[in-house]
Amino acid sequence: MDVLIAYWLTTHVFWSYHQIFEMPRNLRATAPLSRVWWFWLCYWFEADVPPGPLKNEWNLPIGPLWLRKAVSKLNKKLQ
């Protein structure tokens, strides 16, 4: 039973989050799901995210030079 409750809860939160944040930014505050208690926290976290798709880019902060080059090549292949 606990697995079913956990499944329902996680899918509900996932669905709610994506329903809100797939909307254009100017319509989010008036959306029906904006009354959910965690909406404004997520809205604040998402404030600096640019509109549209994000570039598939990531960096390792430290590591040997050969590892950085391998990550760079992998990054180029994934784009």
C-alpha positions as CSV (number, residue, x, y, z in Angstrom):
1,M,0.0,0.0,0.0
2,D,2.8,2.4,0.8
3,V,4.3,1.9,-2.7
4,L,1.0,2.9,-4.2
5,I,0.7,6.0,-2.1
6,A,4.3,7.0,-2.9
7,Y,3.7,6.4,-6.6
8,W,0.6,8.6,-6.5
9,L,2.3,11.3,-4.6
10,T,5.4,11.5,-6.8
11,T,3.4,11.4,-10.0
12,H,1.0,14.0,-8.7
13,V,3.9,16.4,-7.7
14,F,5.7,15.7,-11.0
15,W,2.5,16.4,-13.1
16,S,1.7,19.5,-11.1
17,Y,5.2,21.0,-11.4
18,H,5.3,20.4,-15.2
19,Q,1.8,21.7,-15.7
20,I,2.8,25.0,-14.1
21,F,6.2,25.5,-15.5
22,E,5.4,24.6,-19.1
23,M,3.2,27.7,-19.2
24,P,4.6,31.0,-20.4
25,R,6.1,33.0,-17.5
26,N,3.5,35.8,-17.6
27,L,0.6,33.3,-17.2
28,R,2.0,31.3,-14.3
29,A,1.0,33.5,-11.4
30,T,-2.7,33.3,-12.4
31,A,-2.7,29.6,-13.1
32,P,-5.1,27.5,-11.0
33,L,-2.2,25.4,-9.6
34,S,-0.5,28.6,-8.4
35,R,-2.4,28.1,-5.1
36,V,-0.4,25.0,-4.3
37,W,1.8,25.7,-1.2
38,W,5.1,25.0,-3.0
39,F,4.3,27.1,-6.1
40,W,6.0,30.3,-5.0
41,L,9.2,28.4,-3.8
42,C,9.5,26.7,-7.2
43,Y,8.7,30.0,-9.0
44,W,11.6,31.7,-7.1
45,F,13.9,28.8,-8.0
46,E,12.9,29.0,-11.7
47,A,13.2,32.8,-11.9
48,D,16.6,32.9,-13.6
49,V,16.0,30.1,-16.1
50,P,15.9,31.5,-19.6
51,P,12.9,30.8,-21.8
52,G,13.2,28.0,-24.4
53,P,15.4,24.9,-24.4
54,L,18.6,25.0,-22.4
55,K,21.9,24.2,-24.0
56,N,23.3,20.8,-23.2
57,E,26.5,21.9,-21.6
58,W,28.2,21.0,-18.4
59,N,31.7,21.3,-16.9
60,L,33.8,19.5,-14.3
61,P,35.2,22.1,-11.9
62,I,38.4,20.1,-11.2
63,G,40.2,17.2,-12.7
64,P,43.1,16.3,-15.0
65,L,43.4,17.9,-18.4
66,W,42.7,14.6,-20.3
67,L,39.5,14.2,-18.4
68,R,38.4,17.8,-19.3
69,K,39.1,17.1,-22.9
70,A,37.2,13.8,-22.8
71,V,34.2,15.6,-21.3
72,S,34.4,18.3,-23.9
73,K,34.4,15.8,-26.7
74,L,31.4,14.0,-25.1
75,N,29.7,17.3,-24.8
76,K,30.1,18.0,-28.5
77,K,28.8,14.6,-29.4
78,L,25.7,15.0,-27.3
79,Q,24.7,18.3,-28.9
